[in-house]
Structure formats: structure tokens, C-alpha cells
Amino acid sequence: MADNGHDGAPGALGAVYAAKRPEEVAALYDSWSQTYDADMSAAGYRHPTICLALLARHLPRGASPLLDAGAGTGLIGEWLSITGYPLVEALDISQGMLAQAARKGVYSALHCLALGGPLPFVDGAYAGIVSAGVFTSGHVGVEGLDELIRICRPGGVIVLTVKNTLWDAGFAERIAELEAQGVVTRAEETAPYVSMPGEADTVPSRGLVLRVS
Ligand SMILES: C[S@@+](CC[C@H](N)C(=O)[O-])C[C@H]1O[C@@H](n2cnc3c(N)ncnc32)[C@H](O)[C@@H]1O
């Protein structure tokens, strides 16, 4: 788990940021799942849009299969199929969120699993991985990165968002280390932006594109 710091987000998201255990996170998202899309829309939630733009810039149309890691209700999955990525699998710790994602009918497989530990996929299983709004307070920390790198095929990309709180608490150093080791190349890094303009005091995040060597 990442840090547990609140960053001013009220309601359901504030509670999730403060969660201390993965089971707690899953339960909170389970109970939020039915109103998540409407709540995030009202907050002007930007991570899926930013991630989609980054993915489309760095991964050719038709690349397959992709993994939406921390897919939630499938906000980005809907757009991936429209923009030319035909086979996308969803992974999330919350069965309730995955049930909402399933209703959209855009994922070829749904995996109820936790990021942050070993994942049951072979090395290089995915041509690309997207993880929007997951590397954030109370969710997944830098410990979740190595497995995503392992299951992404060489030449593939991982598009993720990282909240500043995590970035400043070890994420930046870890990325620099992985680059120095030749494990990944930082293909793109956005300036920090506010992911939910409709929520006061949202701590900024950045979008990151890592190309796996
Ligand atoms: C803010 S939501 C983002 C969902 C989706 N990517 C989006 O942008 O709408 C965070 C998601 O991460 C999931 N999550 C939190 N911790 C997780 C973990 N350890 N492993 C897998 N998923 C996790 C939550 O269940 C939730 O669906």
C-alpha cells in the first residue's frame, strides 16, 4: 500500500485514500461502485483521458492484448475499444467495480486480483498496460511496479498516473534506478496536473509512459 495521507478529497474517495489494508480498499470500492462513474464525472475526473492520449501516442493501433490494471468500472476500457485496441483485460481488487466494468462489455477477461504482489501472468503477457488513478494515496505504491514491468513484453509500454505524494516519496528515485539499469525508458512524463478539478485541494499527479526494454 502507498501512504495513507488524505489530500482533501471528500466523501468516498477521501475514505479510500485513508484506507490501511487492501481488503478495506476493496470493500470501500465495492460499496462505491454503482455511483463511481457519476461521482467522478461530476468531479471532472481526467486520468482516463490523459492515459488514453498517452497510450495512443506510444502504442500502435491494434496492439494486443492490453491490461487495464486497476480498471475500476472500465472508464478507459470503453474508449480503448473505440480507439482501436481490440483486446483488453481488466484487473481490479474490487469485485464490485469489476461487476460494473463487466456490464460495459468491453473487456475480454476480468481478473479480481491485487496489485502490489505477485501476479499470475507469464512474463511479457501484455503488449501494453494502462493504470489510471491507481498509484495514489492508500491504493498501490511503487512496490506494484516491478510486476507490471515483468508482464509487459519488451518494446511494450506501461502508461500510469502517479500522485505527487508517491512521486516524492520514492517513486521518482525508483524510476531513475530502473532507467539506469536499462529495464525501462521513460518515453514521456507529463507536467503534474490536477486529476479532479471539481474537488478542492486535489494533490496533483503526473502521467508517465515507460517503455519496457
Ligand atoms: C480511482 S479508481 C481508478 C479506476 C479506473 N482506473 C479509473 O480511472 O476510473 C482506483 C481503482 O484501483 C483499484 N485498486 C486499489 N487498490 C488496488 C490493488 N492493490 N490492486 C488492484 N486494484 C486496486 C480500486 O478498486 C479502484 O477500482
The ligand as an SDF file (V2000), in Angstrom:
LIG
                    3D

 27 29  0  0  0  0  0  0  0  0999 V2000
   -9.5480    5.7970   -8.5430 C   0  0  0  0  0  0  0  0  0  0  0  0
  -10.0120    4.2000   -9.0670 S   0  0  0  0  0  0  0  0  0  0  0  0
   -9.4960    4.2240  -10.7730 C   0  0  0  0  0  0  0  0  0  0  0  0
  -10.2600    3.2380  -11.6070 C   0  0  0  0  0  0  0  0  0  0  0  0
  -10.0600    3.4140  -13.1070 C   0  0  0  0  0  0  0  0  0  0  0  0
   -8.7080    3.1150  -13.4990 N   0  0  0  0  0  0  0  0  0  0  0  0
  -10.4400    4.8120  -13.4830 C   0  0  0  0  0  0  0  0  0  0  0  0
   -9.5580    5.5890  -13.8520 O   0  0  0  0  0  0  0  0  0  0  0  0
  -11.6380    5.1240  -13.3730 O   0  0  0  0  0  0  0  0  0  0  0  0
   -8.8060    3.1210   -8.3360 C   0  0  0  0  0  0  0  0  0  0  0  0
   -9.0470    1.6530   -8.6140 C   0  0  0  0  0  0  0  0  0  0  0  0
   -7.9110    0.9160   -8.1240 O   0  0  0  0  0  0  0  0  0  0  0  0
   -8.3880   -0.2660   -7.5150 C   0  0  0  0  0  0  0  0  0  0  0  0
   -7.3700   -0.7250   -6.5740 N   0  0  0  0  0  0  0  0  0  0  0  0
   -6.9910   -0.1600   -5.4050 C   0  0  0  0  0  0  0  0  0  0  0  0
   -6.0090   -0.8630   -4.8400 N   0  0  0  0  0  0  0  0  0  0  0  0
   -5.7610   -1.9080   -5.6740 C   0  0  0  0  0  0  0  0  0  0  0  0
   -4.8500   -3.0020   -5.6480 C   0  0  0  0  0  0  0  0  0  0  0  0
   -3.9690   -3.1870   -4.6510 N   0  0  0  0  0  0  0  0  0  0  0  0
   -4.8780   -3.8880   -6.6640 N   0  0  0  0  0  0  0  0  0  0  0  0
   -5.7410   -3.7400   -7.6910 C   0  0  0  0  0  0  0  0  0  0  0  0
   -6.6330   -2.7200   -7.7760 N   0  0  0  0  0  0  0  0  0  0  0  0
   -6.6280   -1.8200   -6.7840 C   0  0  0  0  0  0  0  0  0  0  0  0
   -9.6910    0.1380   -6.8720 C   0  0  0  0  0  0  0  0  0  0  0  0
  -10.5180   -0.9670   -6.5910 O   0  0  0  0  0  0  0  0  0  0  0  0
  -10.2670    1.0920   -7.9170 C   0  0  0  0  0  0  0  0  0  0  0  0
  -11.0880    0.4300   -8.8410 O   0  0  0  0  0  0  0  0  0  0  0  0
  1  2  1  0
  2  3  1  0
  2 10  1  0
  3  4  1  0
  4  5  1  0
  5  6  1  0
  5  7  1  0
  7  8  2  0
  7  9  1  0
 10 11  1  0
 11 12  1  0
 11 26  1  0
 12 13  1  0
 13 14  1  0
 13 24  1  0
 14 15  1  0
 14 23  1  0
 15 16  2  0
 16 17  1  0
 17 18  1  0
 17 23  2  0
 18 19  1  0
 18 20  2  0
 20 21  1  0
 21 22  2  0
 22 23  1  0
 24 25  1  0
 24 26  1  0
 26 27  1  0
M  CHG  2   2   1   9  -1
M  END
$$$$
